[in-house]
């Protein structure tokens, strides 16, 4: 179950064509960052379209605990009165980040170069996830960390009283690690340099520049080199959060696999560091039109018109992984309805997400009659074609919102109902998933315990 609720078993039944408009929530990555950057600015930042899932609400609570004034004015409408770079107060209590790896890792980065101490914890899923990937680089700035064996939460971070800037090469493609190091660099004098060998989602760099920080990005033979000049005064902003491409993936993929479907998903972010799923779906034969392309809140967006179409298996190249790391679970569902096999390579980062997503999807697909293969860095799904997936299985969600939603989408097109043991984690990122999918024509029900 999620950190904030009880277990909710759920079952998805085969449905007729999906139709209508799917207004998915605001982007989770940008929502986290809007709250954090607002807390680091001097003055009032106004946010519209904020995702009000549990993960983001936990970040809002954390910003209050560090001294910022965070206020909700209406659905998706928030304001943050910031305390300035280096102005965090020491929190009185433990910071509970629930299920959010993004929230805890970014906040650890921010406070690591401030002369305060904070202790972080989360739910059972978050407390299993590796935090050494954050504590190692922030130690370069002078921060100290004390956690459980294997660098896991609960963990106490003692911020550096006299931080020094750092140069750090990110050892794995991770926007969370890159962002944590850049956020640590905000309160360090001089220049902090982050080098990433593979480009990852760039919301932090975009938002740093938008709030007035001096940040440059250079493509070199070493990789993508991001240079940040520390100790700026960040200026408050008005932020319109675009709709989340990772949440949009679920109604989009459901429409792709349910015969006769046609839906529209308006205002979806099409940031080039986030759109790998949509590139892959088109390669598989999906009928997706990108209409009314425009820019909102500094992010490229478009309206997606999606129709059911026959699909073929493809090879997804490893260099695409960073741009769709959260979408592999739902892609593996789509692959189940394709003709031929779909091979997803370079996906070892899935092993350390909210769950081991490679294992979780492989076991759940197999429980529904689909053949899979896996190794440490690869997932292969042998497609059964339209109408060929038996279904009928019960899958473990492993406290992972994307696993739960993926299997609910599987049930919409499988020949027999598909169940998950616990759908409560869905609220962490997509609290309106059930009513939204029901409005489109899906049959997702909560089971009696």
C-alpha positions as CSV (number, residue, x, y, z in Angstrom):
1,X,0.0,0.0,0.0
2,X,1.0,3.6,-0.3
3,X,2.4,5.6,2.6
4,X,-0.9,7.4,3.0
5,X,-3.6,4.8,2.5
6,X,-4.8,1.3,2.8
7,X,-4.5,-1.6,0.3
8,X,-6.9,-1.2,-2.7
9,X,-7.1,-4.4,-4.8
10,X,-8.3,-3.5,-8.3
11,X,-9.4,-5.3,-11.5
12,X,-9.6,-4.1,-15.1
13,X,-12.1,-5.7,-17.5
14,X,-12.0,-5.8,-21.3
15,X,-13.8,-2.8,-22.6
16,X,-15.2,-1.3,-25.8
17,X,-13.6,1.5,-27.7
18,X,-12.1,4.3,-25.6
19,X,-13.2,7.8,-26.7
20,X,-13.2,11.3,-25.5
21,X,-10.7,13.9,-24.0
22,X,-8.2,12.8,-21.4
23,X,-7.1,15.8,-19.4
24,X,-4.1,14.2,-17.5
25,X,-2.6,15.9,-14.5
26,X,0.4,18.3,-14.5
27,X,3.9,17.1,-15.0
28,X,5.3,15.5,-11.8
29,X,8.9,16.4,-12.5
30,X,8.2,20.0,-13.1
31,X,5.7,20.2,-10.2
32,X,8.4,19.0,-7.7
33,X,10.9,21.5,-9.1
34,X,8.4,24.4,-9.2
35,X,7.9,24.0,-5.4
36,X,11.6,23.6,-4.6
37,X,12.7,26.5,-6.8
38,X,9.9,28.7,-5.5
39,X,11.2,28.0,-2.0
40,X,14.7,29.1,-3.1
41,X,13.6,32.3,-4.7
42,X,13.1,35.6,-2.8
43,X,9.4,36.6,-3.1
44,X,6.3,34.9,-4.4
45,X,6.3,32.2,-7.1
46,X,2.8,31.5,-8.5
47,X,2.1,28.0,-9.9
48,X,-0.8,26.8,-12.0
49,X,-1.5,23.2,-13.1
50,X,0.5,21.7,-10.2
51,X,0.1,18.0,-9.9
52,X,-1.7,17.3,-6.6
53,X,-0.6,13.7,-6.2
54,X,0.9,12.4,-3.0
55,X,4.5,12.7,-4.2
56,X,4.2,16.4,-4.9
57,X,2.2,17.1,-1.8
58,X,5.0,15.6,0.2
59,X,7.4,17.9,-1.4
60,X,5.1,20.9,-0.5
61,X,5.1,19.7,3.1
62,X,8.9,19.5,3.0
63,X,9.3,23.0,1.7
64,X,7.1,24.3,4.6
65,X,9.3,22.3,7.0
66,X,12.4,24.1,5.7
67,X,10.7,27.5,6.2
68,X,9.0,28.4,3.0
69,X,5.4,29.6,2.9
70,X,3.5,27.2,0.6
71,X,-0.2,27.9,0.0
72,X,-2.9,26.2,-2.1
73,X,-5.4,28.7,-3.6
74,X,-7.5,26.3,-5.7
75,X,-7.2,23.1,-7.8
76,X,-3.7,23.2,-9.2
77,X,-3.2,26.8,-8.1
78,X,-0.4,27.3,-5.5
79,X,2.0,30.0,-4.3
80,X,5.4,29.8,-2.7
81,X,7.0,32.6,-0.7
82,X,10.6,31.6,-0.8
83,X,13.5,32.0,1.7
84,X,16.3,32.5,-0.8
85,X,19.3,30.4,-1.8
86,X,20.9,29.2,1.5
87,X,17.9,30.4,3.5
88,X,16.5,27.0,4.6
89,X,15.7,26.7,8.3
90,X,16.4,23.4,10.1
91,X,13.3,21.3,10.2
92,X,11.8,20.4,13.6
93,X,10.8,16.9,12.6
94,X,11.8,14.1,10.2
95,X,11.0,14.8,6.5
96,X,8.7,12.1,5.2
97,X,8.9,12.0,1.3
98,X,6.4,9.1,1.0
99,X,7.0,7.3,-2.3
100,X,9.0,10.0,-4.1
101,X,12.5,9.3,-5.2
102,X,12.6,12.6,-7.0
103,X,11.4,14.6,-4.0
104,X,13.9,13.2,-1.5
105,X,16.9,13.2,-3.8
106,X,16.4,16.8,-5.0
107,X,15.7,18.1,-1.4
108,X,18.8,16.3,-0.1
109,X,20.8,18.1,-2.8
110,X,19.3,21.5,-1.8
111,X,20.0,21.3,1.9
112,X,23.4,19.6,1.6
113,X,25.2,23.0,1.2
114,X,23.3,24.7,4.0
115,X,24.4,24.7,7.6
116,X,21.5,22.6,8.8
117,X,20.8,19.0,9.6
118,X,17.7,17.0,8.4
119,X,16.6,13.4,8.6
120,X,14.6,11.9,5.7
121,X,12.4,8.8,5.5
122,X,9.8,7.4,3.2
123,X,7.4,4.5,2.6
124,X,8.6,0.9,2.4
125,X,9.4,1.2,-1.3
126,X,11.4,4.5,-1.0
127,X,13.3,3.1,2.0
128,X,14.7,0.3,-0.2
129,X,16.0,2.7,-2.9
130,X,19.7,3.6,-3.1
131,X,20.7,7.0,-1.9
132,X,24.4,6.6,-2.2
133,X,24.1,8.1,-5.7
134,X,23.2,11.3,-3.9
135,X,25.2,11.2,-0.8
136,X,28.5,10.4,-2.6
137,X,28.4,13.6,-4.8
138,X,27.1,15.9,-2.1
139,X,30.0,14.8,0.1
140,X,32.2,16.6,-2.4
141,X,30.6,19.8,-1.3
142,X,31.3,19.0,2.4
143,X,28.1,17.4,3.4
144,X,28.0,14.3,5.7
145,X,25.3,11.6,5.6
146,X,24.3,8.8,8.0
147,X,21.9,6.2,6.9
148,X,21.0,2.5,6.9
149,X,23.2,-0.2,5.4
150,X,23.6,0.2,1.7
151,X,23.0,3.9,1.8
152,X,19.3,3.7,2.4
153,X,16.7,5.7,4.2
154,X,16.0,6.7,7.0
155,X,19.0,9.0,6.6
156,X,20.4,12.1,8.2
157,X,22.2,14.7,6.1
158,X,24.5,17.2,7.9
159,X,24.8,20.2,5.5
160,X,28.1,21.8,4.8
161,X,28.7,25.0,6.8
162,X,31.3,26.2,4.3
163,X,30.5,24.4,1.0
164,X,33.0,24.2,-1.8
165,X,31.9,23.8,-5.5
166,X,32.4,20.5,-7.2
167,X,32.9,18.9,-10.6
168,X,31.0,15.6,-10.9
169,X,30.5,13.1,-13.7
170,X,27.2,11.3,-13.3
171,X,27.9,7.6,-13.4
172,X,24.5,6.6,-14.6
173,X,21.8,8.4,-16.7
174,X,19.8,10.0,-13.9
175,X,18.1,13.4,-13.9
176,X,17.6,13.1,-10.2
177,X,21.3,12.8,-9.5
178,X,22.2,15.5,-11.9
179,X,19.6,17.8,-10.4
180,X,20.7,17.1,-6.8
181,X,24.2,18.1,-7.6
182,X,23.2,21.3,-9.4
183,X,20.9,22.2,-6.5
184,X,23.7,21.6,-4.1
185,X,25.9,23.9,-6.2
186,X,23.4,26.7,-5.8
187,X,24.7,27.6,-2.4
188,X,28.4,26.9,-3.1
189,X,30.7,29.8,-4.2
190,X,32.2,29.6,-7.7
191,X,31.2,27.2,-10.4
192,X,29.7,23.7,-10.0
193,X,30.1,21.5,-13.1
194,X,28.0,18.4,-13.9
195,X,28.9,16.1,-16.8
196,X,26.4,13.5,-18.0
197,X,27.4,11.0,-20.7
198,X,23.8,10.5,-21.7
199,X,21.3,13.4,-21.8
200,X,18.5,13.1,-19.3
201,X,15.4,15.2,-18.7
202,X,16.5,18.9,-18.6
203,X,13.8,20.5,-16.5
204,X,16.3,21.6,-13.8
205,X,18.5,23.4,-16.2
206,X,15.6,25.1,-17.9
207,X,14.1,26.2,-14.5
208,X,17.5,27.4,-13.2
209,X,17.8,29.7,-16.1
210,X,14.1,30.8,-15.8
211,X,14.6,31.8,-12.2
212,X,17.7,33.8,-13.0
213,X,20.6,31.5,-12.3
214,X,23.7,31.6,-14.5
215,X,23.8,28.2,-16.1
216,X,25.3,27.0,-19.4
217,X,25.1,23.7,-21.3
218,X,27.7,22.5,-23.7
219,X,27.8,19.4,-25.8
220,X,31.4,18.0,-25.7
221,X,33.2,14.7,-26.4
222,X,32.9,13.9,-22.7
223,X,29.2,14.4,-22.8
224,X,26.8,17.1,-21.8
225,X,28.6,19.6,-19.6
226,X,26.4,21.8,-17.3
227,X,28.1,24.7,-15.5
228,X,26.3,26.6,-12.7
229,X,27.5,29.8,-11.0
230,X,26.7,29.5,-7.4
231,X,25.0,31.8,-4.9
232,X,22.6,33.6,-7.3
233,X,19.5,35.5,-6.1
234,X,16.7,33.5,-7.7
235,X,13.8,35.7,-8.9
236,X,10.2,34.4,-8.3
237,X,8.3,33.2,-11.4
238,X,4.9,32.4,-12.7
239,X,4.9,28.8,-13.7
240,X,2.3,27.0,-15.8
241,X,3.0,23.3,-15.4
242,X,2.4,21.4,-18.6
243,X,0.6,18.0,-18.6
244,X,2.7,15.0,-17.7
245,X,3.9,12.9,-20.6
246,X,4.5,10.0,-18.2
247,X,0.9,10.1,-17.0
248,X,-0.4,10.7,-20.6
249,X,1.3,7.5,-21.5
250,X,-1.5,5.4,-19.8
251,X,-4.6,6.7,-21.7
252,X,-2.5,7.0,-24.9
253,X,-1.3,3.4,-24.7
254,X,-4.7,2.1,-23.7
255,X,-6.2,3.7,-26.8
256,X,-3.5,2.2,-28.9
257,X,-4.3,-1.4,-27.8
258,X,-8.1,-1.2,-27.4
259,X,-9.8,-1.8,-30.8
260,X,-11.8,1.1,-32.2
261,X,-10.5,3.7,-29.8
262,X,-9.9,7.4,-30.6
263,X,-9.0,9.9,-27.8
264,X,-7.4,13.3,-27.5
265,X,-4.9,14.2,-24.8
266,X,-4.4,18.0,-24.8
267,X,-1.4,20.0,-23.7
268,X,1.1,17.2,-23.2
269,X,4.8,18.2,-22.7
270,X,6.9,17.0,-25.6
271,X,10.3,17.9,-24.1
272,X,12.9,16.1,-26.2
273,X,14.3,14.5,-23.1
274,X,11.0,13.0,-22.2
275,X,9.4,11.8,-25.5
276,X,11.1,8.5,-26.1
277,X,7.9,6.5,-25.6
278,X,6.0,8.4,-28.3
279,X,8.8,7.9,-30.8
280,X,8.8,4.2,-30.0
281,X,5.0,3.9,-30.3
282,X,5.1,5.5,-33.8
283,X,7.8,3.1,-34.8
284,X,5.5,0.3,-33.7
285,X,2.8,1.5,-36.0
286,X,0.7,3.5,-33.5
287,X,-1.6,6.2,-35.0
288,X,-0.7,9.3,-33.0
289,X,-1.0,12.8,-34.4
290,X,0.8,15.7,-32.7
291,X,-1.5,18.8,-33.1
292,X,-1.4,22.4,-32.1
293,X,2.3,22.4,-31.2
294,X,3.2,25.3,-28.9
295,X,5.2,26.4,-25.9
296,X,3.8,26.7,-22.4
297,X,5.9,27.5,-19.3
298,X,9.1,27.2,-21.3
299,X,8.2,23.6,-22.3
300,X,7.2,22.4,-25.8
301,X,3.7,21.0,-25.7
302,X,1.1,19.6,-28.2
303,X,-2.3,17.9,-28.3
304,X,-2.2,14.2,-29.0
305,X,-4.8,12.5,-31.1
306,X,-4.6,8.8,-30.7
307,X,-6.3,5.9,-32.6
308,X,-6.1,2.2,-32.3
309,X,-3.9,0.6,-34.9
310,X,-2.1,-2.8,-35.6
311,X,1.3,-2.9,-34.0
312,X,4.6,-4.6,-34.7
313,X,7.4,-5.4,-32.3
314,X,10.5,-3.2,-32.4
315,X,14.0,-3.0,-31.0
316,X,14.2,0.0,-28.6
317,X,17.8,1.3,-28.6
318,X,19.6,1.7,-25.3
319,X,20.4,5.4,-26.0
320,X,16.6,6.1,-25.8
321,X,16.3,4.8,-22.3
322,X,16.9,8.0,-20.4
323,X,14.1,9.8,-22.4
324,X,11.5,7.1,-21.5
325,X,12.7,5.4,-18.3
326,X,9.3,5.7,-16.5
327,X,7.4,4.5,-19.6
328,X,8.9,1.0,-20.0
329,X,6.2,-0.7,-17.9
330,X,3.4,0.6,-20.0
331,X,5.4,0.0,-23.2
332,X,5.8,-3.7,-22.2
333,X,2.0,-3.9,-22.1
334,X,1.7,-2.4,-25.6
335,X,4.4,-4.8,-26.8
336,X,2.2,-7.7,-25.6
337,X,-0.4,-6.8,-28.2
338,X,2.1,-6.3,-31.1
339,X,3.1,-8.9,-33.7
340,X,6.6,-10.2,-33.0
341,X,8.9,-9.4,-30.1
342,X,9.9,-6.1,-28.6
343,X,13.4,-5.8,-27.2
344,X,14.1,-3.1,-24.6
345,X,17.8,-2.7,-24.0
346,X,19.8,-0.4,-21.6
347,X,17.1,-0.5,-19.0
348,X,19.0,-1.6,-15.9
349,X,18.0,1.7,-14.1
350,X,14.5,0.1,-13.9
351,X,15.9,-2.3,-11.3
352,X,16.2,0.6,-8.8
353,X,13.0,2.5,-9.4
354,X,10.0,2.3,-7.0
355,X,10.3,-1.4,-7.6
356,X,12.4,-3.7,-9.7
357,X,10.3,-2.8,-12.7
358,X,11.9,-5.3,-15.0
359,X,11.1,-8.2,-12.7
360,X,7.6,-6.8,-11.7
361,X,6.5,-6.5,-15.4
362,X,8.0,-9.8,-16.5
363,X,6.3,-11.7,-13.6
364,X,3.0,-9.9,-14.2
365,X,3.0,-10.4,-17.9
366,X,3.8,-14.1,-17.5
367,X,0.8,-14.4,-15.1
368,X,-1.4,-13.2,-18.0
369,X,0.0,-15.7,-20.5
370,X,2.7,-13.5,-22.2
371,X,6.2,-14.8,-22.7
372,X,9.1,-12.6,-21.6
373,X,12.8,-12.8,-21.3
374,X,15.1,-10.6,-19.2
375,X,18.7,-10.0,-18.1
376,X,20.1,-7.3,-15.9
377,X,19.8,-4.7,-18.6
378,X,17.2,-6.0,-21.0
379,X,13.5,-6.9,-21.1
380,X,12.0,-8.8,-24.1
381,X,8.3,-9.2,-24.6
382,X,7.0,-11.7,-27.2
383,X,3.9,-10.0,-28.6
384,X,0.7,-12.0,-29.1
385,X,-1.0,-9.6,-31.5
386,X,-4.3,-7.8,-31.2
387,X,-6.8,-10.0,-29.4
388,X,-4.2,-12.6,-28.5
389,X,-3.4,-11.8,-24.8
390,X,-5.2,-14.3,-22.5
391,X,-5.2,-12.1,-19.3
392,X,-6.8,-13.6,-16.2
393,X,-3.9,-13.1,-13.9
394,X,-3.3,-11.2,-10.6
395,X,-0.2,-9.1,-10.5
396,X,1.8,-7.6,-7.7
397,X,2.2,-3.8,-7.8
398,X,5.2,-3.8,-5.4
399,X,4.1,-0.3,-4.1
400,X,4.7,1.0,-7.6
401,X,2.2,3.4,-9.2
402,X,3.3,2.8,-12.7
403,X,3.2,-1.0,-12.4
404,X,-0.3,-0.8,-11.1
405,X,-1.6,1.5,-13.9
406,X,0.2,-0.6,-16.5
407,X,-1.6,-3.8,-15.6
408,X,-4.9,-1.9,-15.4
409,X,-4.3,-0.9,-19.0
410,X,-3.4,-4.6,-19.9
411,X,-6.9,-5.7,-18.6
412,X,-8.7,-3.2,-20.9
413,X,-7.6,-5.2,-24.0
414,X,-6.9,-8.7,-22.6
415,X,-9.5,-11.5,-23.1
416,X,-9.9,-12.0,-19.4
417,X,-9.8,-9.5,-16.5
418,X,-6.5,-8.5,-15.0
419,X,-6.1,-7.7,-11.3
420,X,-3.5,-6.0,-9.1
421,X,-3.0,-6.7,-5.4
422,X,-2.8,-3.0,-4.5
423,X,-3.7,0.0,-6.6
424,X,-3.3,2.5,-3.8
425,X,0.1,3.8,-5.0
426,X,-1.6,5.2,-8.1
427,X,-2.5,8.2,-6.0
428,X,1.2,9.2,-5.8
429,X,1.3,10.5,-9.4
430,X,-2.1,10.1,-11.0
431,X,-4.9,10.6,-8.4
432,X,-7.6,10.9,-11.1
433,X,-6.6,7.8,-13.0
434,X,-9.7,5.8,-12.3
435,X,-12.4,8.4,-13.0
436,X,-10.4,9.6,-16.1
437,X,-10.1,6.1,-17.6
438,X,-13.8,5.3,-16.7
439,X,-14.9,8.5,-18.5
440,X,-13.1,7.3,-21.6
441,X,-14.9,3.9,-21.4
442,X,-12.6,1.7,-19.3
443,X,-13.9,-0.7,-16.7
444,X,-11.6,-0.4,-13.7
445,X,-13.1,-1.5,-10.4
446,X,-12.0,-1.7,-6.8
447,X,-12.3,-5.1,-5.4
448,X,-13.7,-6.0,-1.9
449,X,-10.9,-7.0,0.5
